[in-house]
């Protein structure tokens, strides 16, 4: 149980941040009292207990919504030039001016910030998969590197675009 609370660097960092914030808050009230070792030890112990309780409470949410670069690959049974044109049309329809062409087979979109995130960087890479097939590789990651939780936005970005491309690919566009 305790091991699962600290099994990633992100969870350990979150615990350290909670402990530091609790200590700073208590120290501001401690400055107005007369120094004594029992008060100092009580402050440290209560901060440690508070941080452990909060870690237990938020560890599940931190694990479910931690930021992960989401990636998926889809193979469409169509030639690369046709898929390139259709992917560009889908990106234009969804994201408008935020969609950019990096090179012939690489597109990038920077989504706008929202209540859930500071925005994401969505990339689409195309490659021939042999014959009349094209491999589409989708990836999404936060634009702000210090993001702790993405609330599933990266997964949603990739899943939505993958679903739209798969439906259009089956219908023959």
C-alpha positions in Angstrom: 0.0 0.0 0.0 2.6 2.5 1.1 4.9 1.5 -1.8 2.2 2.3 -4.4 2.0 5.9 -3.0 5.6 6.5 -4.0 6.2 4.2 -7.0 6.9 7.0 -9.5 9.1 10.1 -9.5 6.0 12.3 -10.0 4.3 10.9 -6.9 7.5 11.4 -4.8 7.8 15.0 -6.1 4.1 15.6 -5.3 4.6 14.3 -1.8 7.7 16.6 -1.3 5.7 19.6 -2.6 2.8 18.8 -0.1 5.3 18.4 2.8 7.1 21.7 1.9 3.8 23.7 1.6 2.5 22.3 4.9 5.8 23.2 6.6 5.8 26.7 5.2 2.2 27.3 6.2 2.9 26.1 9.8 6.1 28.0 10.0 4.3 31.3 9.4 2.1 30.6 12.4 5.1 29.3 14.4 7.0 32.6 14.0 4.4 34.3 16.3 5.0 31.9 19.1 8.0 31.4 21.5 10.5 28.9 20.2 10.4 25.5 21.8 11.5 22.1 20.7 8.2 20.3 21.4 6.3 22.8 19.2 8.9 22.3 16.4 8.6 18.5 16.6 4.8 18.7 16.7 4.9 20.9 13.6 7.1 18.5 11.8 5.1 15.5 12.8 1.8 17.1 11.8 3.2 18.2 8.5 4.4 14.6 7.8 1.0 13.1 8.7 -0.8 15.7 6.6 1.4 15.0 3.6 0.9 11.2 3.9 -2.8 11.6 4.2 -3.0 13.9 1.1 -0.7 11.5 -0.8 -3.0 8.6 -0.1 -6.0 10.7 -1.1 -4.5 12.0 -4.3 -2.3 9.1 -5.4 -5.1 7.4 -7.4 -6.0 10.7 -9.2 -2.3 11.4 -9.8 -1.8 7.9 -11.2 -4.9 8.1 -13.5 -4.3 11.6 -14.8 -0.6 11.9 -14.9 0.9 13.3 -18.0 2.0 10.8 -20.5 2.9 11.3 -24.1 0.1 9.5 -25.7 0.9 7.7 -29.0 -1.0 5.4 -31.3 -0.6 4.1 -34.8 -3.2 3.4 -37.5 -2.7 1.8 -40.9 -5.0 2.9 -43.6 -5.5 1.0 -46.9 -4.8 4.0 -49.2 -1.9 5.6 -50.9 0.2 8.1 -49.1 -0.7 11.2 -51.2 -4.4 10.6 -50.7 -4.0 10.0 -46.9 -1.8 13.2 -46.7 -4.5 15.3 -48.3 -7.3 13.8 -46.1 -5.4 14.1 -42.9 -4.7 17.8 -43.7 -8.4 18.3 -44.4 -9.3 16.7 -41.1 -6.8 18.8 -39.1 -8.0 22.0 -40.9 -11.6 21.1 -40.0 -10.8 20.4 -36.4 -8.1 22.9 -35.5 -8.2 25.6 -38.3 -5.1 27.9 -38.3 -3.4 26.1 -35.5 -2.6 23.1 -37.8 0.9 23.4 -39.4 2.7 21.4 -42.0 6.2 20.6 -40.8 7.3 18.7 -43.9 5.8 16.5 -46.5 4.7 13.7 -44.1 4.6 15.5 -40.7 1.9 17.8 -39.4 1.8 19.5 -36.0 -1.1 21.2 -34.1 -0.8 23.3 -31.0 -4.2 23.3 -29.3 -5.5 26.2 -27.3 -5.4 26.3 -23.5 -8.5 25.3 -21.7 -9.7 24.8 -18.1 -8.1 21.3 -18.2 -4.7 22.2 -19.7 -2.3 24.8 -20.9 -2.6 23.3 -24.4 -1.1 20.3 -26.1 1.2 19.6 -29.0 -0.4 17.1 -31.4 1.8 15.5 -34.1 0.8 13.4 -37.1 3.4 11.5 -39.0 2.7 9.6 -42.2 4.8 6.8 -43.7 4.2 4.2 -46.4 3.4 0.8 -45.0 3.9 -1.1 -48.3 1.7 -1.3 -51.4 -1.3 0.9 -51.2 -1.2 1.2 -47.4 -0.2 4.2 -45.2 0.8 4.2 -41.6 -0.4 7.1 -39.5 1.4 7.8 -36.2 -0.4 10.1 -33.8 1.2 11.6 -30.7 0.1 14.2 -28.1 1.9 15.8 -25.2 1.5 18.9 -23.1 2.9 22.2 -24.4 3.9 23.3 -20.9 6.7 20.9 -19.7 5.9 21.3 -16.0 2.4 20.0 -16.3 1.6 17.5 -13.6 -1.8 16.3 -14.7 -3.4 16.5 -18.1 -6.8 15.1 -17.0 -6.9 12.8 -20.0 -6.6 15.5 -22.6 -3.7 13.9 -24.5 -5.5 10.6 -24.7 -8.7 12.3 -25.8 -6.9 14.2 -28.6 -5.3 11.1 -30.0 -8.4 8.9 -29.6 -10.7 11.5 -31.3 -8.4 12.0 -34.2 -7.7 8.3 -34.6 -11.5 7.5 -34.5 -12.2 10.2 -37.1 -9.4 8.9 -39.4 -10.5 5.3 -39.0 -14.1 6.1 -39.8 -13.2 8.1 -42.8 -10.7 5.4 -43.9 -13.4 2.7 -43.8 -15.9 4.8 -45.7 -13.3 5.3 -48.4 -13.3 9.1 -47.8 
